[in-house]
Amino acid sequence: MRRVITSGVLAAAVMAATVGVTHAAEEQYFPLLVYRTGPYAANGAQLANGQIDYLKLINAKGGVNGVMVKWEECETEYKTDLGVECYERLKGNGKVAAISPFSTGITYALLEKVAADQNVLFSMGYGRTSAADGRVFPWVFNFPATYWSQATSIMKYVAEQEGGADKLNGKKIALVHLDHPYGKEPIPTLQKLAVDDGFELLLYPVPPTSMTDQKSIWLDIRRSKPDWILMWGWGAMNPTAIKEASLIRYPMDHFIGNWWAAAEVDVRGSGVPAEGYIGANFHEVGAKAPIFAEIKSELYAKGQGTGPEAELGEVLYNRGIANSAFTVEAMVTAMKKYGNKALSGEEIRWGFENLDITQARIDELGLTGIIPPTKVTCANHEGSPAIKLQRWDGKSWTVFTDWIPAMTDLVRPLIEADAAQYAKENGIEPRSCES
């Protein structure tokens, strides 16, 4: 039985397993589409815990300029139909801050709905890549980078290791990916790069029903001997793939997961040491940022933390914090124009579209390393995409590169072409962003 859990203002009486609470008049509503059950639960739970802990901390500090936040969880099991059902159930329960489904399938299904309802859809680093064109998708934001941009940054690293893009000619690059809208997202960009750079792209789809049974796929990989493997995986697929790569003795330093295939649950859950495995990220790992001391003292020391304290600083927990922090900063930005109040969807959208988060602001918030400097515009809902790479040493992740910018000169024309096609198919007149 799917459950909706209501949470709200941080106070000792409220934190005692509350199902329903009475809220103050001025509150901003966070409908949380989560998945704490099913094959993706280990990933989804950490994301949700990070999101909620940040919101609890905001309330403990007096809210967002005095405006308290409230939230509800609705269990999607990472299933598109349940995600849509959750959205429809929750969307009318308050002034919505943003919808963050953490699922590309659900994101695709909500594109038209959020536009009709005038709710912001924040698909942070996932979802439909061409939604980065804000002229066609004014209600969707996918900063700090899209899948297409992430793929080009990873391939920049691969090219550098090979001695330059010209040295990719004749190489074999494999993509092991979930056979799902999410897993298919980077394929058009990699196909374009394969033509430009002369490498052979090998595709290995993993059915959602066979995530823990990949023997035949990795036997094919052992026969084809790709020079590099990229992985767009999620949930139980990732540790299985890492284990199978180890069993065929594939060199881990040539195996790169995207930022949804590079968490502690992925490598630890594989049952093999996995030293050398590489993953993409857009934030640091670990609990060094000042925000963690606040979370520990204000929440966990008082028995009010959402999940196990041991997960603080882990990849997906930190990403959950980043998601809520970005949304709260959009509120702060919008309040500068509209006043300190619970904001409408149109007002929240203005806040997202005018985000300009500097390093100084990040440091002020205690979020150093947790979110990158980010500037969003009317036309560009992706920001300035770049990634860092991290390496697993058998016990923990270590970031070992500086920022690797995306090939925006290649990606942006593809984004605009795909967005234009979507607009044509759906009778959308792209808005002008000149003003």
N, C-alpha and C positions, 0 to 999 in steps of 0.2 A: 504494500500500500504506500503510494507516494505521499510524502508529508511536506507541509509548508511550515517552516519554523520561523516565528516572528521574534526579532531581537530589537533592542532600542537603546534608550539612554542608559549610559553606564552608571549604575548605582548598586549598592550591595543587595538591596531587596530585589532588584530586577534580574540580577544575574542567576538567580536560583531556578534554573530549568524552566524558564517562562515560556509559555506557548502563546499567550496574548498579553499585550500591555497597553496602557493608556498613554498616549503621546501628547506632547504640547502642541500648540497651534502652529508654531514655526518650525517645521521639520522638513528636511530633504530626504527623499525616499530612494533607497537602493534596492531594487529587485535583483536578487542573486540567483542566477540559474547555475546550479551546482551539480556535481556528480560525485557522491560519496559512496556509491554502490556500483557493482559491475566491474568489468575488466579494466576500466580506467580510473577506478576509485583511488588508488594510491597517489595518482597525480592530482586528481580533482580535489581531494581532501586538503592537500597542502595549499593549493591555490586559494580555496575558500577560507582556510584558516588565516592566511596572510591578509586577505581582503578584510575579513571581519575584525581581526586584531587592530588594524590601522583605524577602522571606523570607531571601534571602542575607545582607542586612544584619543581620537578627535573629540569624542563626547566627554571623556575624562578631563580634557583641557578646555572645556567650555563650548565646544562646537566650532563651526566654521563662521567666524565673526559673530558668534552668539547663536547661530542657527544649528540646532542639533540635527543629527542624522538618525535615520531608522532603516532597518533592512529586514528582508525576508528571504529565506532560502526556499527554493523549490527544486526537488530532485529530478534531473533530466536523464540520468544514466548515460549521458552523452548521446542520447537518441534524438534525432531531429524532430520526430512527431511529439515527443514529450517536451522538448524544448519550446516548441511553438505553443503547446498547451500551457506550459508554465508562464510564458510571456503573456498570453491572453488572460490568464488568471490573475497575474500580479500587476499588470500595467495600470489599472485604475485605482490602486491603493494609496496613491499620494503623488506629489510632484516628483516625477522621476528624474534622478540625476543622470543615469546612463544605464544601458543594458550591456552586460559583458558576459556572453554565453560560454566563452572558452571552447568553442566548437565551430569549425568552418561550416559544417553542414547546417547547424542551427542558424548561423549568421546568414548564409544564403537564403534560408527560408524566411528570414525576418526583414530582408532588405526593403521590400515594398510595404510591409506592415508598419515599420517604424517611420517611414516617410509619411504614410497616411495619418499616423497617430502623432506625428511631430515629437518623437522621442529619439534621443541620441543613441546610436549603436556604436559602442567602443570595442572594436575587435583588435585588441592591442597585439600587433605582430602576427595576426592570423586573419582568416576570412578571405573575402574576395579582394584580390590585389588591386584591381582597377577601381575599387572604391576610393583609392587614394586621389582620384580626380574629383575634387569637391564640387566642380561645376555640374556634374551629373549625379553625384551622390552627396547631397548637402547634409544628410543626417548620419553619415557613416564616417568613422575615423579609425585608421589602422596604423598610426604611428606607434613605435619609433621606426619601424621598417616593415616592409611587406615580404612575402615569401620570395617574390621575384628578385627583389633587391638582395635579400639574404643569400640567395643562390649565387648571385654574381660576386658577392663578397667572398663566399667560400671558394668559388672558382678562381678568384684573384690569388688567394692563398695557395691553392693547388698549382696554379701557373708559376707562382714565385718559387715553389719548391722544385719545380721541374726546370727552372732556369729561364722562364719567360713564356708568354702565351704562344709564341711560335713553336715552342717545344711540345705543346699539347697535340700537335698534328700526329695522327696515328695511334694515340693513346686510347685506352678504354676506360670510360668513366661510368660506373654503375650507380643507379638510383634504386635503393630498396625503399619502397614507400607503401604506406597503408593504402589499400584500394578503397579510397573514400575521397570526397571532394578535397579534404585537407591534403592528403598525400599526393594528389594529382596537381596541386597548384604550381609547383616549380617546373613542371615538365615543359611548358612552352618556352620559358627562358633558357633552360638547358638545351633544348632543341635548337634554339637560335645560336647559342654559343657553340654548339657542336658543329653547325654549318660554318660559322665564322672562324673557328679555331681548328677545325679538321679532326676533332676526336670523335670516337664512336660512343654513342650514348646507349647504355644497356638498361632496360627497365625491368624491375622485379617487383610487381605488385603483390602485397600480402593481404589476402582477404580478411576482413574483420572476424570471420568465423574460424580462421586458422592462424591466429596470431601466435599461438604457442606451439604450432607445428609447422616449422619452416625448413624441414630437412631437405625437401626436393629443391627449394630455392637455393640453398647454400651448396648443394651438390652441383647445381648449374653454375654457380659462381666459382666453385673450385675448378670446374672445367674451363670456364671462359677467362679466368685469371685477369680480372680488371685491375688497372693500375691504381685506381682510387675508387672508394665506395662512399657515396653520400647516403644519408638515411633521413627520411621524413616519416618518423614513426611516432607512436603514442601508446601509452598504457602498456599492457602485457607484451606488445610486439617488440618493444625496445630491448628489454633484458634477454628475450629469446634470441633476437638477432645478434646481440653482443656475444652470447654464449656460443651460438653456431659459428660465428666468425672465429672465435677462439678455437673451437674444435677442428676447423679446417686450417688452423694456423695462419689465418690472414693477418698481415701486419697491422696492429691497432693504430699506429701513427699514420696510416693511410685510410683510416675509417673515420668519417666525420659526420656526426649527427647534427641536425638543425637544433634550434633552441627548445624544441619540444621533445627532443631525443637525447638530452644531455643533463639529466637530473640525477641526484643520488639514488633514487629508487630504480633508475635504469641500470646503473652499473652494479650497485650492490645486489639488486635482484637477479642479476645474471648468474650468480653462483661461481663466477670466475674472477680472477684478479682484475683483468681488463686494463692493466697499466698501459698508458699511451693512447687510449681512446680519446678522441677529440670531439668537442662540442662547441657550437656557437652560443653566444649570449649577448644581451644588450645591457647587462648590469653585472656588478661584482657578486661574488659568492662570499659567504661568511657573515658573521654578526658583528663586524667592527664598527659599522656606522652608528652614530650617537642615538639614532632612533631605537635601537635594540635595548639600550639601557633604560629608556623610557618605557618601552613595552614591558620589560621585565619588572620594573619597579611599580608601574601603575596597574598592570594586569596580573602577571604571573605570581608576583609576590603576594598578591591579594586573593589568589585562587580564581581569577577571572579571565585567564587566558583561554583561547578557543580550542587549541590543540595541545599536543605534547610540547613542552618547552624545548626539548632536544632538537626539534625541527627548525627552530629559529636560526636564520642564516643559511638554510639550505635553499637550493636554486628555486624551487617552485613556491616555497613560502615567501621568499623575497620578491618573486614576481607577483604574487598576490598583493603584497604591500604596494608595489609599483602601480598596479592597476587602480587601487583605491586612491593612492596619492595623486596620480594624474587627474582623476576625476574630481577630487577635492580642489586641486589647483585650478581646474576649469571653473569650479564654483567661485573660488576667490577672484579669478579674473572677471567673471561675469558680474560679481557684486560691485566691482569698481564702477561699472556702468549703471547697474540696475538697483543697487542698494543692498543692504544686509537683510535678506529675506529668503524664504524658500522660493526657488526659481522655477519658472516655467520651462518647457522643453525648448522653446525658441530662445530664451535667455541663456540656458545652459549651452545650447549650440553656439551661440555667440562667444561664450567663454572658451569652448574648445577651439573655435576657429581663430581666436586671438591669443592662444597660449604662446607665451614666450618665457620659458623657464630657463633661467641662466644658472651657471654654476654657483654663483653667489647665493641665489635663492635656494638651490638644492642644499648647500651647506647650512644655510639658515634653518632649514627644516629638519636638519639632522639626517638627511637622506643621501649623503655623499656615497656615490657608487651604486645606489639603489635605482635611481632613474638618471638617464642621461640628459644633458641640456637639450631642450626641445622647442622648436618654433614651428607653429602650424599657421597656415593661411587659408583663405577661402578656396583657392584652387588646389592647394597641396595639403592633403590630409595625412600624408605620410611623414612629413618633416624632412630631416636630413639623414637618410638611412645609413647606418654603419653598424658593424658588429665587432665583437672581440671573440677570440677563440680561447677555450679553456681545455686543460688536459687532466685526465684522471691519473693519479699516481698510485692507485690501489687503496687509498684511504680517503682522499679528498680531491676536490677540484682546485686547480691553479690556473688563473688567467695568464697566458704567456704571450699575447700579442697586444699591440696598441689597437686603436680603432682602425678597422678596414672599411673604407667607404665603399658604398655600392657603385655599380656602373650606371649612374643615373642617365647618362647620355644614351645608353641602350634601353634601360627599363622604362623611362618616362614616355617615350614614343609608343611603346607597347601598351602602357597603361592607358594613354589617351585614345589609342585606336580601339582597345577593348571597351572602354567606357563609351566611346561614340557609337559602337555597335550596339551596346546595351541600350543606349538612349534611343537609337533608331527602332530597335525591336519593341521597346516599351512605350513609344510615343512621348518621350521626355524631351523637353526643350531645355538644353543646358543653360544654366544661368550665367550671367556675366559677373566676373569678379573684378572688373576694372576699378570699381569705386571702392 
